[in-house]
Structures are given as C-alpha cells and as structure tokens.
Amino acid sequence: MNYRFAYRPNYDLYSATTWALFALVAVAVPAGIDLPAQPFQLAALFCTVLAIVRIAQAALHGRRLALLRGRPLWFLDLRSFRRILRRVGGDDLYLGHGFEWGQPQAQAAFDLAKRDVRSIVPARQGESLGAGWLHGIGADREQPLTLPLQHAMGHTLIVGTTGAGKTRLFDLLIAQRVLAGDTVIVIDPKGDRDLALNARRACALAGDETRFRFFHPAFPDRSVRIDPMANFTRPTELAARIAALIQTASGSDGDPFKAFSQMALTQVVTGLVGTGQQPNLLAIKRYLQGSVEELLDRLLSDHFRTIIADWDHRIPEDVRTARNVETRVAKLVAFYRRSIQSHPEWESPAVEELLQRYEHNREHYSKMIASLMPIMSQLTNGVMAELLSPRRIRSEDQGISDTQTMIRRAEVVYLGLDTLTDGFVGKAIGSILLADLTAVAGERYNYGVSNRPVSVFVDEAAEVVCDPFISLLNKGRGANVRLFLATQTLGDFAAKLGSTHKTRMVLGNCNNLVALRIKDGETQEYVAEALPRTRLQYLMHMQSASTLSDAPMLYSAGATQRLMEEDAPLVPPPYFGALPNLEFFAYLSGAKVVKGRLPILRWPEERP
C-alpha cells in the first residue's frame, strides 16, 4: 500500500530525544556500577548515531511543518527586482515566486484539508487572512514564475476580490513592460492613486518620466486631452463607437432606437468627413441637436466645386441671392436634385446621407435619438468638452493625444475614469477609448503598421466592456496587443453585457488565468473547472462483526483498510476563497498550473 501522510506530527523529534537519553544512560551506567565500560561505550556510540540521524530527520520534517505557517508580506526593492528580471530574461514576464502545482501538491492539500491544520502547526503571530499552508506545501521548491511573452499575446484574465492583490500584480507587470519600452495603457475605472503613482515611478525607473501621461476627469488641469474620435477608416466606425454606449431596455442590438441613433450618427459623421473636418464629440453633438443646414451648405458647395469648373462664378442666381442659410440650402438642394436627374454621375453618397438627415421630420427625429442625446451631453459638458473634444492648434500639440499618438511615442498612459463619482460617464469614457484602441488595432492587424508592442491593463474590466472591446480580444494578438483584464467576479461581465454568450466570448479569449482570493462561489466553480483534473488517494477503513443465531459463541470480527482513488479537481473551489492576500493560483497558456505569491515593489521613498 503506497500511501503516506506527509504532515504527520514530528515523531522523529521524540525518537531523537529517546535515543539521546539512551546514549546518556549508556555513558552514565559504568560510572555507578562495577562493569566493563567498553560495551556501554559502544552502546552509547550506537545510540548517539541514531539520535543524530533522527535529529536530521526531525529538522527536515520540522521545516516542512513550519512552512505550513505561510509567509509574511514580501517587499521587493528595485535593485533585487532588476536582478530577478535579468535572471528571468527579456522574453518572459515575471509573475512572482512559486512552484508548479500538480498531483503531489493536490494530494497533500487534500490530506491537510481533512484535518485541523492548527493542531499540526501553530499559527503565525499576527497571522493574515487566508490559509497560508496552501503555499507552504511547496514553498521549499520556490522559484521565479514566468510567462513567455508570446503566450501573453493570448491575453490574461486576473480574478480576485477587493484587497486580494490585483493592483499589486498590475504594478509588477506594468513596471516590466515600461522597462521593456512597450506602449502601456492603464484603464482604471476607480481611479486608484497608487496605480497611477507607480506607473509614473516605473517611467522614472526606465529613465524617461516624460513618457507618462495622466488622464482623470476630476483633475482636468493635470490631465492630458484625448481625442477618442481621431482614429478611423470609415465614418461608420465612429458612429458604431458612440452607438455602442446606448443601453437599450431590451438589451438587444436590434433595438430600433439604437439602430436609428447609429444611422443619425453616420449621417453627421459622413457630412463632417465630406467637408474635410475632423469629427469630434462636440461637433457631432452640435449637428445632432441642431439643424444641419450649415454643414449641408458646405458639403454641397464643396461637391459642386469638384464637378463644375469655376463653380464660385457659376452659382445659380437664386442660390447667390438667398437671404439666409436655410433658403440658400433649400435652393442648393433643389439644384442638386435637378442636376443628378440629367447627370446621374454627379450623385454623391455623402450628400445623400446628409440629405436624409435634412429632410427627416424634426419632431420624429428628436424622439428617435432621445436615448443618444443624454450620452452626448454628458461627454461634452463642462470640462469633458475640452478633455474629449480638444481643439488642435498644431498637428503635434503635446497636450493632446490619441491612441495612435500614444503608440507612436511609446507613452505610458494612465486613464482614471472616476466611476465612483459618476459611474455612467466614467464607463462611457472607458468604452469609447477602448473602441478607439480597437480601431487602431484593426489598422495594425490589417496593414501591419506600427507594430510596437502594446500592453493594455484594464482594472474592473466589466465596467468598460463593450462590443469593440470583444473585437480587440479577438484580434489583439495579430495586432501585437496584449491585454490584462482584472475583475472581482465573472458575473460582473454577464451583468454588464446582458448575455451569457458574450461573456463566454470574453473569457474564451483569455488563454492565461490568474486567480487570487475569490469569494464568489460561481466564480470559484468556473476557475476550478477551467483547470485540469487529477486523481487523489485516500484510505477507507472498514470494520465487520458477525455471529450465528444458533451458535452465538461463534463470533467473528475483522478490520480492513483499502486504498481508494477518485477523480477530483486539481484545485477545489474552496481553496480560492482561502488564499491569503497576494497569493494566487495561475493556469498559464493552457499548459501548467502554478501556485505563487506576489512581492510588493518598494519604491525609493517607501518603507515596509
């Protein structure tokens, strides 16, 4: 029967003490009685050797038991951090220290979980939250845990409850990608001050603090201005980007109000692009909310200049003498209609799009975009107008950025969304900025341009998840974009997306999974099921007794042990709820499961 409980009480210590006492007795006996000393000396030597052997075994077993007490918080200074990175190498991502979790570790944890661990090893003084013995099982084999960068392209999902260590893991990963020269984009719905500060410190550690850019609606004077409408290949992209923010009552993409709003956005954006203007949120809102005569006047005039030579001198008299814009546009539209009847080739798709907006009943139009206008208002009111619809004075204005510019300059951008103050606006900002990133990733995916590595870190990812974000997960690998998503529970995605199917799309696109402490039972079950399974052994004790009714003196009894084996999760769901702070299980690249612990980076002015 090949079964042994590795964490039995330290009987070796008792045995060593006994043999040591025998050795002392063997030395002392000849002095008290008149007997030859040599046999007692040989016995003393024999007992001493056995005592030393048992002491060594007791020390080894005692260390194994002591490791079950867990580890204290681990502060890592920057010099040691860089030494570890040199050891790891530039092709791997350092995740902390730990060990591979396989069948032997699962068996040891299974055996310990059936017992009172505190009866085996005393708790550490001032013990922190969680079961430290989970890491103690393999702490004697700790080594740096790494994830190959090529596997990080498959994206990484980080799950953990509040305070479990998601931000500290982000600090560790962000610092490495900044030092490697990546473009780094951090999207933080809560606006964690430490996360922003440590990203700036990482830039200083890399030797160029000017790479850092800060955005936060609550601090407009310190924030970089970002144009989320700067990057697109077709006007319909911008329309879909904004329309994705509309929350419909049915939760369906087929909602007629959402579809109409997207059509209205397409018409306005097409008009702006057709007149050579850069669309931004403020300009789009202006033409959605008011009349489009001014825009249509400019679009028609530009169109006629391209098809009619010397148009400015050949403008029809009734158009030239119009007293106001409304009359002038009406005359221009009538001239356009007559012209395309005789010259069909003069028809312009951009003009036709805007004419639909111009000729639509205004009262009906206002009702159909009623769900869109609150979004546009909140993204363009007050300081948001300048933060998200900046006016470019120069093409290389240092105070204005967009995703393409961030990537070109290898910037490190912290985007604090301030959702605790205004959840709706914060989520809308995050979603629209991610949509802009998706558009840039699409260009990189299609044309292979500007393939500098981009690392994107999204805390509380469910707050900003949207359809373009799912597309980014699908196509990010081909665009050299790595995504690291953090969430507290998987139910957050389902609640935000309103669709189990879309939730599976998000989760299915993350090849790497890091699980810190998880309190939600459904999330624990999902993570446990995502990991491989194993076979665990246990002893079954059986006792029997029997007697014959006609011969009661013929009594028989028996006791047997059987070694049983069963299929079980490699990491059972309750273990995820028992993890101490800064400890995790990870499933890397669908290849191996590891148990690890995170260091806290100690920046120069910090003290542990």
Secondary structure as GFF3:
##gff-version 3
##sequence-region A 1 608
A	DSSP	alpha_helix	11	32	.	.	.	ID=ss1
A	DSSP	alpha_helix	37	67	.	.	.	ID=ss2
A	DSSP	beta_strand	75	77	.	.	.	ID=ss3
A	DSSP	alpha_helix	78	88	.	.	.	ID=ss4
A	DSSP	beta_strand	92	100	.	.	.	ID=ss5
A	DSSP	alpha_helix	103	113	.	.	.	ID=ss6
A	DSSP	alpha_helix	117	120	.	.	.	ID=ss7
A	DSSP	alpha_helix	133	136	.	.	.	ID=ss8
A	DSSP	three_ten_helix	139	141	.	.	.	ID=ss9
A	DSSP	beta_strand	143	148	.	.	.	ID=ss10
A	DSSP	alpha_helix	149	152	.	.	.	ID=ss11
A	DSSP	beta_strand	156	159	.	.	.	ID=ss12
A	DSSP	alpha_helix	166	179	.	.	.	ID=ss13
A	DSSP	beta_strand	183	188	.	.	.	ID=ss14
A	DSSP	alpha_helix	193	205	.	.	.	ID=ss15
A	DSSP	three_ten_helix	209	211	.	.	.	ID=ss16
A	DSSP	beta_strand	212	215	.	.	.	ID=ss17
A	DSSP	beta_strand	225	226	.	.	.	ID=ss18
A	DSSP	alpha_helix	235	243	.	.	.	ID=ss19
A	DSSP	alpha_helix	256	274	.	.	.	ID=ss20
A	DSSP	alpha_helix	281	289	.	.	.	ID=ss21
A	DSSP	alpha_helix	293	307	.	.	.	ID=ss22
A	DSSP	three_ten_helix	311	313	.	.	.	ID=ss23
A	DSSP	alpha_helix	317	320	.	.	.	ID=ss24
A	DSSP	alpha_helix	325	342	.	.	.	ID=ss25
A	DSSP	three_ten_helix	344	346	.	.	.	ID=ss26
A	DSSP	alpha_helix	349	359	.	.	.	ID=ss27
A	DSSP	alpha_helix	362	368	.	.	.	ID=ss28
A	DSSP	alpha_helix	373	380	.	.	.	ID=ss29
A	DSSP	alpha_helix	383	388	.	.	.	ID=ss30
A	DSSP	beta_strand	400	401	.	.	.	ID=ss31
A	DSSP	alpha_helix	403	408	.	.	.	ID=ss32
A	DSSP	beta_strand	412	416	.	.	.	ID=ss33
A	DSSP	alpha_helix	423	447	.	.	.	ID=ss34
A	DSSP	beta_strand	454	458	.	.	.	ID=ss35
A	DSSP	three_ten_helix	461	463	.	.	.	ID=ss36
A	DSSP	alpha_helix	467	475	.	.	.	ID=ss37
A	DSSP	three_ten_helix	477	479	.	.	.	ID=ss38
A	DSSP	beta_strand	481	487	.	.	.	ID=ss39
A	DSSP	alpha_helix	491	497	.	.	.	ID=ss40
A	DSSP	alpha_helix	500	508	.	.	.	ID=ss41
A	DSSP	beta_strand	512	515	.	.	.	ID=ss42
A	DSSP	alpha_helix	521	530	.	.	.	ID=ss43
A	DSSP	beta_strand	533	547	.	.	.	ID=ss44
A	DSSP	beta_strand	555	569	.	.	.	ID=ss45
A	DSSP	alpha_helix	573	577	.	.	.	ID=ss46
A	DSSP	beta_strand	583	588	.	.	.	ID=ss47
A	DSSP	beta_strand	592	597	.	.	.	ID=ss48
A	DSSP	beta_strand	600	602	.	.	.	ID=ss49
###
